[in-house]
């Protein structure tokens, strides 16, 4: 492959190997190591190594697919390095993209299905014009788009096709600039790909790589695009988060094609519902249609529920109960419950789930759809929510014993959201944690809820004389316990929680304020409390605010407390913090507290500081009244 393309770039020498980019691979041995790691994760089948053993564009040994030769691999690596450096001028970028695509022309499938070439094209396409992207897709598909399935289902080629599809959202940026031909070129290729998917729907949706093409295609046809798939694994807290979608104005032809594609997918629901990969495609289909085509989504939801509820099952048992316990189909049912309109949601509960909720809540898989049902019923203000709650509350202790705290937390959240069954929920929790009777045990409810331990276990009670161990340090705060109390803090009646909070020792309050799970509990209770109750809590924290401000978690708690506090409470906080100015301004966390609270002004211009704080309080009250 010719190397002159790189030399034709303007200012190429200025962007030599010494330049780096925050998102690039750098240079030298470190860059080489990072590049190899990316390639191994993107296509860990030894693509690059086999490319060296089989130079040129010949078929690999043993009937394997064609590989790029070593010279071409090196070329695309240098292209990737140049892309990492960025471009100072648009003209430079345009020339560079044209040159690279000229080298790709005639061998697009070979480049796209090579690991190094795939990575380079994915980074290049967002810089290309829509017409250039459309031309690349046309070459990838070949005559009558017959090769699109092969490329789309390839572990490397699929990423390139996805990247090309996402560029459709950029077409509207050039609307009205006499580029309709460019837009229609890419539009035509997207429609061609959709036709190929419709004709081979079963193969696409069950294929590990092809299924991602279908999901991205559904988004593009609906008029919303998600972020590209990351090369690295997401952080644990983000793995279950829904991808962020960005809306764009889709061509009219896409609306009709979306209906045709969804019809094709629904025709194979029988082979897809219990397949993990295909189930994810159906989840994406329902999600994007709910976002952009609500009427179509309702039709699809009814179709899925109809299929699930009409399969063969034991006499007197709804087949939907079987699907709820399957790992793949249960996730689809969760999405169905989340998106269903009131009528469908009510029918699913009455016809299929009523009388079985406790058993489902105890199941290791089915308890997750139960959580979605409870949340959806409360959000939709269903009149059946109280009956649903009454059914589940009977098995509260059994659900606790099974460790399915997500169900319990969701019940509390739904009670707070709907405003119903709050008293019953609190009383049942007190009984489950053995602090309902005698009434003197009520004051211990907060530590018990946060640790998810019963009264006897937490306090190790009942000595020979029947005395109760007291002044037990706060300990064993767990995530689900924290979530439970945060949900309970949204109840109208919070006196039990507030009394229990005020009974904690100052040392326990400091532990709570600086604990990863406990700080969220204290924040929820303080920010939702009345001014009088908030003042009592702040008095209990006197003498410890400096330590709290110097804590990573405590500083966030203090800022949240400040935002909800009255002027008098802010003044008392400032008075305690100001004498420790040197410590606060030198601490990595507390210095943000110092600046946000404007404590420098508090010491030098007290009257002006009070005037500003009073104005902020009035604005906050005004917005609160408007929102109410």
ZAMARGU-4260 file (C-alpha; in steps of 0.2 Angstrom, whole numbers, plus 5000, padded with zeros to 4 digits):
<rodrens>
0) 5000/5000/5000 | 5007/5017/4996 | 5014/5028/5010 | 5012/5045/5000 | 4995/5048/5008
5) 5002/5052/5025 | 5015/5064/5017 | 5002/5074/5008 | 4994/5079/5024 | 4996/5098/5028
10) 5008/5102/5043 | 5011/5083/5045 | 5029/5087/5051 | 5022/5099/5064 | 5012/5085/5072
15) 5027/5073/5074 | 5029/5059/5086 | 5032/5070/5101 | 5015/5077/5101 | 5002/5068/5111
20) 4983/5070/5113 | 4973/5066/5129 | 4963/5053/5120 | 4977/5046/5110 | 4989/5032/5112
25) 5005/5043/5114 | 5021/5037/5106 | 5035/5025/5110 | 5034/5008/5119 | 5020/5014/5130
30) 5009/5019/5115 | 5014/5002/5106 | 5008/4992/5122 | 4992/5002/5123 | 4988/4999/5105
35) 4991/4981/5106 | 4980/4980/5121 | 4966/4988/5112 | 4968/4977/5097 | 4968/4961/5108
40) 4951/4967/5116 | 4943/4972/5100 | 4948/4956/5090 | 4957/4944/5101 | 4958/4931/5087
45) 4976/4935/5082 | 4971/4945/5067 | 4987/4955/5067 | 4999/4941/5069 | 4990/4930/5055
50) 4991/4946/5044 | 5010/4945/5045 | 5010/4927/5041 | 4999/4929/5026 | 5004/4945/5017
55) 4994/4953/5004 | 4975/4951/5001 | 4976/4932/4999 | 4965/4920/5008 | 4973/4913/5024
60) 4978/4895/5026 | 4964/4883/5029 | 4951/4893/5021 | 4952/4907/5033 | 4946/4925/5028
65) 4958/4937/5019 | 4970/4947/5030 | 4978/4964/5028 | 4997/4963/5024 | 5010/4969/5036
70) 5013/4985/5026 | 4995/4990/5027 | 4993/4986/5045 | 5008/4998/5048 | 5000/5011/5037
75) 4983/5011/5047 | 4993/5011/5063 | 5001/5027/5058 | 4984/5034/5053 | 4978/5030/5070
80) 4992/5039/5078 | 4989/5054/5067 | 4971/5055/5072 | 4976/5055/5090 | 4985/5071/5087
85) 4970/5080/5080 | 4969/5094/5067 | 4971/5112/5069 | 4962/5117/5053 | 4946/5109/5044
90) 4955/5109/5028 | 4969/5098/5035 | 4956/5086/5042 | 4946/5085/5025 | 4962/5082/5015
95) 4968/5068/5027 | 4951/5059/5027 | 4950/5060/5008 | 4967/5052/5007 | 4964/5038/5019
100) 4947/5034/5011 | 4956/5034/4994 | 4968/5020/5001 | 4953/5011/5008 | 4943/5011/4992
105) 4943/4994/4983 | 4947/4984/4999 | 4934/4991/5011 | 4928/4974/5018 | 4946/4968/5020
110) 4951/4984/5030 | 4935/4984/5040 | 4936/4966/5045 | 4954/4968/5051 | 4957/4973/5069
115) 4969/4987/5066 | 4959/4993/5051 | 4943/4992/5060 | 4949/5003/5075 | 4956/5016/5063
120) 4939/5017/5052 | 4929/5019/5068 | 4939/5034/5073 | 4939/5041/5055 | 4921/5040/5051
125) 4915/5053/5063 | 4927/5065/5054 | 4920/5060/5036 | 4906/5068/5027 | 4889/5059/5026
130) 4892/5055/5007 | 4909/5047/5011 | 4901/5037/5025 | 4888/5031/5013 | 4900/5027/4999
135) 4910/5016/5012 | 4894/5007/5017 | 4890/5004/4999 | 4907/4996/4996 | 4905/4985/5011
140) 4888/4979/5005 | 4894/4975/4988 | 4882/4972/4974 | 4864/4973/4981 | 4871/4974/4998
145) 4873/4955/4999 | 4889/4956/5009 | 4882/4967/5023 | 4877/4952/5034 | 4895/4945/5033
150) 4903/4962/5038 | 4890/4966/5051 | 4892/4949/5059 | 4911/4950/5060 | 4919/4954/5077
155) 4929/4969/5069 | 4918/4973/5054 | 4902/4975/5065 | 4910/4990/5074 | 4913/4999/5058
160) 4895/4997/5052 | 4889/5003/5069 | 4900/5018/5068 | 4894/5022/5050 | 4876/5020/5056
165) 4878/5033/5070 | 4884/5046/5058 | 4866/5047/5051 | 4863/5059/5066 | 4875/5071/5058
170) 4865/5073/5042 | 4853/5086/5050 | 4868/5097/5054 | 4870/5101/5036 | 4852/5103/5032
175) 4848/5117/5020 | 4866/5118/5014 | 4863/5110/4997 | 4869/5093/5003 | 4853/5083/5001
180) 4862/5071/4989 | 4875/5067/5003 | 4861/5064/5015 | 4851/5053/5003 | 4866/5043/4999
185) 4869/5038/5017 | 4850/5036/5020 | 4849/5024/5006 | 4863/5013/5013 | 4854/5013/5030
190) 4838/5007/5022 | 4848/4994/5012 | 4855/4987/5028 | 4838/4987/5036 | 4831/4977/5022
195) 4846/4964/5024 | 4842/4963/5042 | 4823/4960/5039 | 4827/4946/5027 | 4839/4938/5039
200) 4831/4943/5056 | 4833/4927/5065 | 4852/4925/5061 | 4855/4944/5065 | 4846/4944/5082
205) 4854/4928/5089 | 4872/4933/5083 | 4883/4940/5096 | 4890/4954/5085 | 4875/4955/5072
210) 4863/4959/5087 | 4872/4975/5091 | 4870/4980/5073 | 4851/4978/5074 | 4850/4987/5091
215) 4860/5002/5083 | 4849/5001/5067 | 4833/5002/5078 | 4840/5018/5087 | 4845/5026/5070
220) 4828/5022/5062 | 4818/5029/5077 | 4828/5045/5077 | 4840/5043/5092 | 4858/5037/5094
225) 4868/5030/5108 | 4886/5032/5112 | 4898/5020/5103 | 4903/5004/5112 | 4917/5007/5124
230) 4933/4997/5121 | 4935/4995/5140 | 4923/4987/5153 | 4912/5000/5162 | 4914/5004/5180
235) 4903/4992/5191 | 4891/5005/5196 | 4888/5010/5177 | 4886/4992/5170 | 4867/4992/5173
240) 4864/5009/5168 | 4854/5012/5152 | 4864/5020/5138 | 4861/5039/5135 | 4852/5042/5119
245) 4853/5058/5109 | 4838/5062/5098 | 4839/5068/5080 | 4827/5072/5066 | 4826/5055/5056
250) 4820/5055/5038 | 4802/5051/5034 | 4807/5035/5026 | 4815/5029/5042 | 4798/5029/5051
255) 4790/5017/5038 | 4806/5006/5038 | 4805/5005/5057 | 4788/4998/5057 | 4793/4985/5044
260) 4808/4980/5054 | 4798/4979/5070 | 4785/4968/5061 | 4799/4956/5055 | 4807/4955/5073
265) 4790/4951/5080 | 4787/4937/5068 | 4802/4928/5076 | 4798/4932/5094 | 4795/4913/5097
270) 4814/4909/5094 | 4820/4925/5102 | 4811/4927/5119 | 4822/4915/5129 | 4839/4919/5120
275) 4850/4931/5130 | 4857/4940/5114 | 4840/4941/5105 | 4831/4946/5121 | 4843/4961/5122
280) 4837/4966/5104 | 4819/4966/5109 | 4823/4976/5124 | 4831/4989/5114 | 4817/4989/5101
285) 4804/4992/5115 | 4815/5006/5123 | 4818/5016/5107 | 4800/5014/5101 | 4793/5020/5118
290) 4805/5035/5117 | 4800/5040/5099 | 4785/5030/5093 | 4773/5027/5109 | 4759/5020/5099
295) 4770/5008/5090 | 4778/5003/5107 | 4761/5000/5114 | 4757/4988/5100 | 4773/4979/5102
300) 4771/4978/5121 | 4754/4970/5118 | 4761/4958/5106 | 4775/4952/5118 | 4763/4950/5132
305) 4751/4940/5121 | 4764/4928/5116 | 4771/4926/5134 | 4754/4922/5141 | 4748/4910/5127
310) 4761/4897/5128 | 4758/4880/5135 | 4759/4878/5154 | 4753/4867/5168 | 4734/4868/5170
315) 4729/4883/5181 | 4746/4891/5179 | 4749/4906/5169 | 4764/4903/5157 | 4770/4921/5161
320) 4776/4914/5178 | 4788/4902/5169 | 4795/4916/5158 | 4798/4927/5174 | 4809/4914/5181
325) 4820/4912/5165 | 4836/4923/5165 | 4834/4930/5147 | 4815/4932/5146 | 4814/4939/5163
330) 4824/4954/5158 | 4812/4957/5143 | 4797/4956/5155 | 4806/4969/5166 | 4806/4981/5151
335) 4788/4977/5147 | 4782/4981/5165 | 4792/4997/5165 | 4785/5003/5148 | 4767/4996/5149
340) 4752/5008/5149 | 4740/5007/5164 | 4728/4996/5156 | 4741/4983/5151 | 4750/4984/5167
345) 4733/4981/5177 | 4729/4966/5166 | 4746/4958/5168 | 4744/4959/5187 | 4726/4953/5188
350) 4726/4939/5175 | 4744/4932/5178 | 4753/4938/5194 | 4739/4940/5207 | 4742/4928/5221
355) 4759/4923/5216 | 4769/4939/5220 | 4777/4932/5236 | 4783/4916/5228 | 4790/4927/5214
360) 4798/4939/5226 | 4807/4924/5234 | 4814/4917/5217 | 4832/4922/5213 | 4827/4928/5196
365) 4809/4932/5196 | 4811/4945/5211 | 4818/4958/5199 | 4802/4959/5188 | 4792/4960/5204
370) 4802/4975/5208 | 4798/4983/5191 | 4780/4979/5194 | 4779/4988/5211 | 4788/5003/5204
375) 4778/5004/5188 | 4761/5002/5198 | 4766/5016/5210 | 4772/5028/5196 | 4756/5025/5186
380) 4746/5028/5201 | 4736/5012/5198 | 4722/5008/5210 | 4728/4990/5211 | 4744/4996/5220
385) 4736/4994/5238 | 4731/4976/5234 | 4748/4973/5226 | 4756/4980/5242 | 4745/4970/5254
390) 4749/4954/5245 | 4768/4957/5246 | 4768/4963/5264 | 4762/4946/5270 | 4779/4939/5265
395) 4790/4953/5271 | 4800/4943/5284 | 4802/4928/5271 | 4808/4940/5258 | 4820/4948/5271
400) 4827/4931/5276 | 4829/4927/5257 | 4840/4942/5256 | 4830/4950/5242 | 4832/4967/5249
405) 4828/4975/5232 | 4810/4971/5234 | 4809/4978/5251 | 4818/4994/5246 | 4806/4996/5231
410) 4791/4994/5241 | 4797/5008/5253 | 4801/5019/5238 | 4784/5016/5230 | 4775/5019/5246
415) 4784/5036/5247 | 4781/5040/5229 | 4762/5035/5229 | 4759/5042/5247 | 4750/5026/5251
420) 4752/5012/5264 | 4766/5021/5273 | 4760/5018/5290 | 4758/4999/5286 | 4775/4998/5279
425) 4784/5006/5294 | 4774/4995/5306 | 4778/4979/5297 | 4797/4984/5296 | 4797/4987/5315
430) 4789/4970/5318 | 4801/4962/5306 | 4817/4969/5315 | 4809/4965/5332 | 4808/4983/5338
435) 4789/4986/5338 | 4786/4980/5356 | 4789/4986/5369 | 4788/5004/5362 | 4805/5009/5370
440) 4813/4999/5356 | 4807/5011/5343 | 4821/5023/5347 | 4833/5009/5340 | 4825/5007/5323
445) 4837/5018/5313 | 4853/5007/5317 | 4843/4991/5314 | 4837/4997/5298 | 4854/5003/5292
450) 4862/4986/5297 | 4848/4975/5292 | 4850/4966/5309 | 4836/4962/5322 | 4836/4970/5339
455) 4843/4954/5347 | 4857/4952/5335 | 4862/4970/5335 | 4862/4973/5353 | 4866/4955/5358
460) 4853/4957/5372 | 4845/4947/5386 | 4858/4946/5400 | 4854/4934/5415 | 4845/4949/5424
465) 4835/4953/5408 | 4845/4969/5406 | 4848/4977/5389 | 4865/4981/5382 | 4865/5000/5378
470) 4877/5012/5370 | 4882/5000/5356 | 4893/5009/5344 | 4885/5012/5326 | 4892/4998/5315
475) 4888/4987/5300 | 4879/5000/5289 | 4876/4991/5273 | 4871/4997/5256 | 4853/4990/5255
480) 4850/4996/5273 | 4855/5014/5268 | 4844/5013/5253 | 4829/5007/5264 | 4831/5022/5276
485) 4833/5034/5262 | 4816/5028/5255 | 4808/5029/5272 | 4814/5047/5274 | 4802/5051/5260
490) 4787/5046/5271 | 4775/5059/5277 | 4778/5053/5295 | 4796/5052/5300 | 4795/5055/5318
495) 4802/5037/5322 | 4817/5040/5312 | 4821/5057/5318 | 4819/5052/5336 | 4831/5037/5333
500) 4843/5049/5324 | 4843/5061/5339 | 4847/5047/5351 | 4863/5043/5343 | 4879/5048/5352
505) 4890/5062/5344 | 4903/5049/5339 | 4890/5038/5330 | 4884/5054/5321 | 4902/5057/5315
510) 4903/5039/5310 | 4887/5041/5300 | 4892/5057/5292 | 4909/5050/5285 | 4903/5032/5280
515) 4900/5028/5262 | 4882/5022/5265 | 4878/5031/5281 | 4882/5048/5274 | 4868/5046/5261
520) 4856/5042/5276 | 4860/5057/5286 | 4859/5068/5270 | 4842/5061/5266 | 4836/5064/5284
525) 4843/5081/5287 | 4838/5088/5270 | 4820/5082/5272 | 4818/5088/5290 | 4809/5103/5296
530) 4819/5118/5301 | 4816/5114/5319 | 4822/5096/5317 | 4837/5101/5307 | 4842/5113/5320
535) 4842/5099/5333 | 4852/5088/5322 | 4865/5102/5319 | 4866/5105/5338 | 4871/5086/5340
540) 4885/5089/5327 | 4892/5104/5336 | 4911/5102/5338 | 4913/5089/5324 | 4909/5100/5308
545) 4927/5103/5305 | 4931/5084/5304 | 4915/5081/5293 | 4921/5095/5281 | 4938/5087/5280
550) 4930/5070/5274 | 4927/5066/5256 | 4910/5060/5260 | 4907/5072/5275 | 4910/5087/5264
555) 4897/5082/5252 | 4885/5080/5266 | 4889/5097/5273 | 4886/5105/5257 | 4869/5097/5255
560) 4864/5102/5272 | 4870/5120/5268 | 4859/5120/5253 | 4843/5116/5263 | 4847/5126/5279
565) 4840/5142/5284 | 4851/5158/5286 | 4852/5156/5305 | 4858/5138/5303 | 4870/5143/5290
570) 4877/5156/5302 | 4879/5143/5316 | 4889/5132/5304 | 4900/5146/5298 | 4904/5151/5316
575) 4910/5134/5320 | 4921/5132/5304 | 4929/5149/5303 | 4941/5147/5318 | 4949/5132/5309
580) 4952/5142/5293 | 4970/5136/5290 | 4965/5118/5292 | 4950/5120/5280 | 4959/5129/5267
585) 4973/5117/5266 | 4962/5101/5265 | 4958/5094/5248 | 4940/5092/5252 | 4937/5106/5265
590) 4943/5120/5254 | 4928/5118/5243 | 4917/5120/5258 | 4926/5135/5263 | 4924/5143/5245
595) 4906/5138/5243 | 4901/5144/5260 | 4910/5161/5256 | 4918/5160/5274 | 4931/5173/5269
600) 4916/5186/5267 | 4909/5179/5283 | 4924/5185/5293 | 4927/5201/5284 | 4910/5207/5278
605) 4897/5199/5289 | 4883/5211/5285 | 4885/5208/5266 | 4887/5189/5268 | 4870/5189/5278
610) 4862/5199/5265 | 4867/5187/5251 | 4862/5172/5261 | 4845/5179/5265 | 4842/5183/5246
615) 4847/5165/5242 | 4834/5158/5255 | 4820/5169/5247 | 4824/5162/5230 | 4824/5145/5236
620) 4808/5147/5245 | 4800/5155/5229 | 4805/5141/5218 | 4799/5128/5231 | 4782/5136/5231
625) 4781/5136/5212 | 4785/5118/5211 | 4773/5114/5225
</rodrens>
